[in-house]
Amino acid sequence: MRFLADESCDFIVVRALRAAGHDVSAVSEISPGADDTTVIDLALHEKRILLTEDKDFGQLVYANRRQTSGVLFLRYPISARRKISSEVVKLINRRGEKLIGCFVVVQPGRIRISRTQ
């Protein structure tokens, strides 16, 4: 699958997804400092699911009705950070293509999937 990791996304998730064979671009590598609207537009243009830990993307998707290829919003407290990469990889392996076009909130022990289109 194809992903775009926002600068807020822990790079351990990027490395884990790449190791699992996924195509992951990282904003920090291709366009450091890009604003949120540029990032969400880039993800849509490249047909990538956005990986982020920035709650502002929820505002863009729901309040501003920005079209997206999908968003994985990762909400992991410091106490659970060691599990973040393995749980994201596990989610993608289980749900895969079903995540396209969805806004997914991923928390320790909880996943909420909403269709945005």
Wavefront OBJ file of the C-alpha trace (Angstrom):
o trace
v 0.000 0.000 0.000
v 0.987 3.636 -0.446
v 1.386 6.072 2.459
v 2.556 9.620 3.093
v 3.925 10.220 6.589
v 3.385 13.734 7.914
v 6.281 15.280 9.818
v 4.399 14.644 13.059
v 4.421 10.888 12.430
v 6.999 8.986 14.458
v 9.639 7.797 11.972
v 9.659 4.368 13.607
v 6.272 3.836 11.909
v 7.753 4.810 8.524
v 10.627 2.343 8.957
v 8.307 -0.462 10.075
v 5.944 0.011 7.122
v 8.844 0.153 4.671
v 10.275 -3.035 6.197
v 6.860 -4.669 5.722
v 7.026 -3.840 1.988
v 4.822 -0.762 1.830
v 5.563 2.326 -0.281
v 5.988 5.121 2.264
v 6.986 8.688 1.417
v 7.862 10.998 4.287
v 7.193 14.733 4.236
v 10.394 15.230 6.232
v 12.336 13.734 3.308
v 10.526 15.271 0.339
v 9.038 18.580 1.503
v 10.104 19.573 5.030
v 8.015 22.317 6.577
v 5.044 21.861 4.223
v 1.770 23.137 5.670
v -1.125 20.779 6.388
v -3.154 21.678 3.290
v -0.150 21.048 1.060
v 0.438 17.703 2.775
v -3.165 16.542 2.428
v -3.228 17.639 -1.229
v 0.025 15.781 -1.916
v -1.329 12.598 -0.335
v -4.496 12.838 -2.437
v -2.603 13.627 -5.662
v -0.276 10.651 -5.118
v -3.136 8.397 -3.928
v -1.488 7.807 -0.559
v -3.055 7.294 2.852
v -1.809 10.012 5.193
v -0.099 8.928 8.423
v -0.199 11.627 11.088
v -0.219 12.411 14.780
v -1.537 15.932 14.119
v -5.198 16.404 15.083
v -5.472 19.365 12.683
v -6.053 16.895 9.862
v -9.369 15.936 11.468
v -10.393 19.582 11.162
v -9.381 19.637 7.490
v -11.247 16.430 6.677
v -14.435 16.949 8.674
v -14.954 20.694 9.128
v -13.349 21.816 5.861
v -14.492 18.736 3.921
v -11.107 18.163 2.291
v -11.055 15.145 0.028
v -8.512 12.501 0.990
v -7.282 9.063 0.032
v -7.501 8.208 3.711
v -5.953 9.267 7.006
v -4.467 7.174 9.810
v -4.462 9.429 12.873
v -2.165 7.893 15.488
v -2.900 8.791 19.120
v -0.386 7.051 21.326
v 0.652 8.403 24.723
v 4.305 8.221 25.705
v 3.610 5.198 27.887
v 2.465 3.150 24.838
v 4.900 4.424 22.167
v 6.863 1.187 22.036
v 3.870 -0.578 20.454
v 2.948 2.027 17.845
v 4.815 0.610 14.843
v 3.813 -3.021 15.353
v 0.162 -2.107 15.909
v 0.025 0.070 12.771
v 1.596 -2.695 10.664
v -0.848 -5.220 12.156
v -3.820 -2.948 11.357
v -2.704 -2.517 7.757
v -2.105 -6.232 7.331
v -5.617 -6.973 8.634
v -7.609 -4.189 6.950
v -5.424 -3.261 3.955
v -7.324 -1.721 1.039
v -10.440 -1.256 3.217
v -8.672 1.715 4.827
v -8.622 3.697 1.583
v -10.932 6.698 1.823
v -11.377 6.329 5.592
v -10.403 8.445 8.566
v -8.951 6.002 11.071
v -8.134 6.892 14.666
v -5.638 4.418 16.079
v -5.135 4.300 19.847
v -3.738 1.585 22.101
v -6.412 -1.100 22.194
v -8.881 0.894 20.090
v -9.433 1.597 16.394
v -12.221 3.796 15.017
v -12.829 3.759 11.281
v -15.064 6.346 9.622
v -15.805 6.699 5.931
v -15.100 10.233 4.725
v -16.548 9.907 1.237
l 1 2 3 4 5 6 7 8 9 10 11 12 13 14 15 16 17 18 19 20 21 22 23 24 25 26 27 28 29 30 31 32 33 34 35 36 37 38 39 40 41 42 43 44 45 46 47 48 49 50 51 52 53 54 55 56 57 58 59 60 61 62 63 64 65 66 67 68 69 70 71 72 73 74 75 76 77 78 79 80 81 82 83 84 85 86 87 88 89 90 91 92 93 94 95 96 97 98 99 100 101 102 103 104 105 106 107 108 109 110 111 112 113 114 115 116 117
